[in-house]
């Protein structure tokens, strides 16, 4: 599996986790890995394509690259939403995408941006 490059996603078994699969993504370090917006979009796109190709119907994402990698939350949310808007029509197996976020501020930021582009279920 290692090393992977920014924007890449790989699939492994879930081993002792309650999930059957884990998709590992390496997001860009903001201000270091260029072009960071394309690399972040690649993370989401590659993960979703891997899930779809492997019949994974439900998956969860954190706010990729927004923690230790320093990507500004609003900018990262815009990249995430644009990527989802572009790829969702081509997915056949993926039916549910959840975002598991660090705090309420992160949830609010992502929710606001996603709601501008997509039909979303905030409770789901």
C-alpha positions in Angstrom: 0.0 0.0 0.0 2.7 2.5 0.9 3.9 4.9 -0.2 1.0 6.6 -1.8 1.2 10.1 -3.3 -1.2 13.1 -2.7 -4.4 12.6 -4.5 -4.1 8.8 -4.5 -6.6 6.4 -2.9 -6.0 2.7 -2.1 -8.4 0.0 -0.8 -7.5 -2.4 2.0 -9.5 -4.8 4.1 -10.9 -3.6 7.4 -9.1 -6.2 9.4 -10.3 -5.8 13.0 -12.4 -2.8 12.3 -16.2 -3.0 12.1 -16.0 -2.1 8.4 -15.2 -4.6 5.7 -13.0 -2.1 3.7 -10.9 1.0 4.4 -10.1 3.4 1.6 -6.9 5.3 2.4 -6.4 8.7 0.8 -3.5 11.0 1.0 -4.7 14.6 0.8 -2.4 17.5 -0.1 -0.5 19.6 2.4 -1.9 23.1 1.8 0.7 25.4 0.4 3.2 22.6 -0.2 1.6 20.0 -2.6 0.6 21.7 -5.9 -1.9 22.0 -7.4 -3.6 21.5 -4.0 -7.2 21.9 -5.3 -6.7 19.3 -8.0 -5.0 16.9 -5.6 -7.8 17.2 -3.0 -10.4 16.7 -5.7 -8.5 13.6 -6.9 -8.7 12.2 -3.3 -12.5 12.3 -3.2 -12.9 11.2 -6.9 -10.4 8.3 -6.6 -11.9 7.1 -3.3 -15.4 7.2 -4.7 -14.4 5.4 -7.9 -12.7 2.7 -5.8 -15.8 2.3 -3.7 -18.0 2.1 -6.8 -15.7 -0.4 -8.6 -15.7 -2.6 -5.5 -19.4 -2.6 -4.9 -19.2 -0.4 -1.7 -22.5 1.2 -1.2 -21.8 3.4 1.8 -18.8 5.3 2.9 -17.7 8.0 5.2 -15.2 10.8 4.7 -13.5 13.2 7.1 -12.9 16.8 5.9 -9.7 15.6 4.0 -6.6 17.7 4.5 -8.2 20.3 6.8 -6.5 19.1 10.0 -2.8 18.8 10.3 -2.4 19.4 6.5 -3.7 23.0 6.9 -6.3 23.2 4.1 -8.7 26.0 4.9 -12.1 24.5 5.7 -14.2 26.7 3.4 -11.9 26.2 0.4 -11.7 22.4 1.0 -15.5 22.3 1.3 -15.8 24.0 -2.1 -13.5 21.5 -3.7 -15.4 18.6 -2.1 -18.8 19.8 -3.2 -17.6 20.5 -6.8 -16.1 17.0 -7.0 -19.2 15.3 -5.6 -21.4 17.3 -8.0 -19.3 16.1 -10.9 -18.9 12.4 -10.0 -22.1 11.5 -8.4 -24.1 11.0 -11.6 -21.5 8.4 -12.8 -21.6 6.2 -9.6 -23.7 3.0 -9.8 -23.0 1.3 -6.4 -22.4 4.2 -4.0 -25.7 5.2 -2.4 -24.7 6.9 0.9 -21.8 9.3 1.7 -21.4 10.5 5.2 -19.0 13.1 6.5 -17.6 12.5 10.0 -16.2 15.8 11.1 -14.1 17.1 14.0 -16.5 19.6 15.4 -19.7 21.6 14.8 -17.9 24.4 13.0 -16.5 21.9 10.4 -19.9 20.3 10.0 -21.6 23.7 9.5 -19.1 24.8 6.9 -19.3 21.7 4.9 -23.1 21.5 5.2 -23.5 25.1 3.9 -21.3 24.5 0.9 -22.8 21.1 0.0 -26.4 22.4 0.3 -25.6 25.0 -2.4 -24.8 22.3 -4.9 -26.5 19.1 -3.9 -29.6 17.7 -2.4 -28.5 16.5 1.0 -29.9 14.8 4.1 -28.4 16.5 7.1 -29.6 13.8 9.5 -28.7 10.8 7.4 
